[in-house]
């Protein structure tokens, strides 16, 4: 029979699952408390929630929100990083944290990215994806080039027409 504390944890994790655009699962076994606090601060600064919950409670929360099965993503002592903005941000921050602190103990075991579950083998590809903002800027730039070329051609044609009309006017007045 579920107790009140576990029910509250499931409710909290279910809320995070339903709002998150990206969820990264980590195995933090062997990390010190100081390392964990530093990681939490870095994630919090980027508006990312980091939650540690029992695997069974995380599975229940994922099932309640209709997320894909996460059994294969839960390895070792599992922490979950929830991003509500850029879905790849937790992966980028955690990977940078691992490299900066030379941590072999912390690993990303998988993620739910835009509603799909991916294993550890796909993490590198996902964190190297450009952000939505970068993609939009690239698209706008690509669309702007033909328009600016068209404006240049039209201005040149108008300039030639004005020049021809001026020369006609000059020859008629002479």
N, C-alpha and C positions, 0 to 999 in steps of 0.2 A: 504494500500500500504506500503510495507516494506521500512524503511528508511535506509540510508547508514550505520549507527551505528549498527543496528540490523543485517544487512546483513553481516557485518564484524564479529560480534559475532558468528553468525551461521557458517560462514566459519572457524573461529578459533576452535570452538567446534567440527565441523565436522572433521577437521584435527586431533584433539586429539582423537576423537572416532575411527578414522580409524587406527591410529598408536598404540593405547593402547591395551595391553594384558589383563589388569584388570582395571575395573572402579568401584569404590565404591561411592555410593550415601549417603549423610549425611543430617540430619535435624539439622541445627545449631541454631535454634530459641532460643534466650535467652543468647547466648554467648556474652561476652564482646569483644571489638575490640582487647584488649590485648591478650585474650585467642585465638582469631582467628589468630592473627599474630604469636603467638607462635606455633600453630598447622601448619600454613603454612611453618614456618621455618623448623620444624621437617620433614615435607613431602618433602620440597625442598632439604634438606640435603640427602634424599634417592632417589633423581631424580624422584620425583613424583609431577606432576602438580595438583594444587587444583584450581578449577574454579567455580565461582558462575555465573549462568546465569538463565534467566527466564525459567520456565518449558516449555513453548511453544517453545522456541528457542532450548532447549535441545531435545525436542521430534522431531523437524524438523531435527536436526543434526543426531540423532540416526536413523531416517528413511532414510536419505540420504546415510548413510553408511551401511545400511542393518542390523543394530543391532536389536535384539529382541525388542518388545514393552516395553517401560520403564515407562508407565503410573503408574503402581502400585508401582514403586520404588521411585517416586517423591512425597514425603510427606513433608509438611511444607515448611520452607525456605531451599531450596536444594543447596548443594554444591557437586561437583563431583571431586573425586581424581583419576587421570589417571596415571597408572603405565605402563611403557614401557619395564620393565625387568620382575621381579618376579610379577606375577599377583595377588598374595595374600598380597604383601607388604603393600599397603595402609590400608587394613583391620587390619593388625597386628599393624601398627603404630597408627592408630586412636584408636583402642581398648586400647593399652597401654597408650595413651594420656588421654583417658577417665578415666582409673583406676588411673593413676598417679595424675591427677588433681581433682579427685573425681567429675567429671562433670556428672550431670544427664540431662543436657540440650542438650548435643551433643549425637546423636544416628546415627547408620548406618541403613539405611532403606532398603538397598539391594545392589546388585552388578551385574555386567556383568563379568563373569569369564570364560575365554577361549571361548567367543562367546555365552554363555548361560546366561540367566537372572535368578537370584536367589533372593528370598525375605529375609527379616531380619531373618527369622527362620533358614536359612542355613549358616549364616555368621560365627557362631562359628566353624562349621565343616570346612569351607573353610580356615579360618585363621590358623587352626591347621594342615592343610596338610603340609607335608614336602616339602621343595623347590625342584626344578628340580635338582639342584646340589647335594642335599642330596640323592635323589633317585638314581641318576647315581652312586654316591659313594657306596651306598648300593649294587647296582647291580654288580659293578665291584668287590667288596669284596666277594659277593656270588659266582661269577664266578671264582675268584682266588683260593678259597679253594679247589675245586676238582683238579685243575691243580697243586697246590703245593703238594697235596697228591699223585698224579700220579708221580711227580718228585721224591718224597721221596721213593715210591715203586720201581721205576726204578733204583734209586741210590743204594738202598739196594740190589736189584737183581744183579746189576753190581758188587757191592762189594763182594757178595757171589761168583759170577763167577770168579772174580779175585782171591779170596782166594782159591777156588777149583783148579784153574790152577796153583797157586803157590805151593800148596801142592802136586799136581801131578808132577810138575817140580822137587820138592825136593825129592820125592820118586824115580823118574827115575834117578836122579843124584847119588843116594846112592847106 
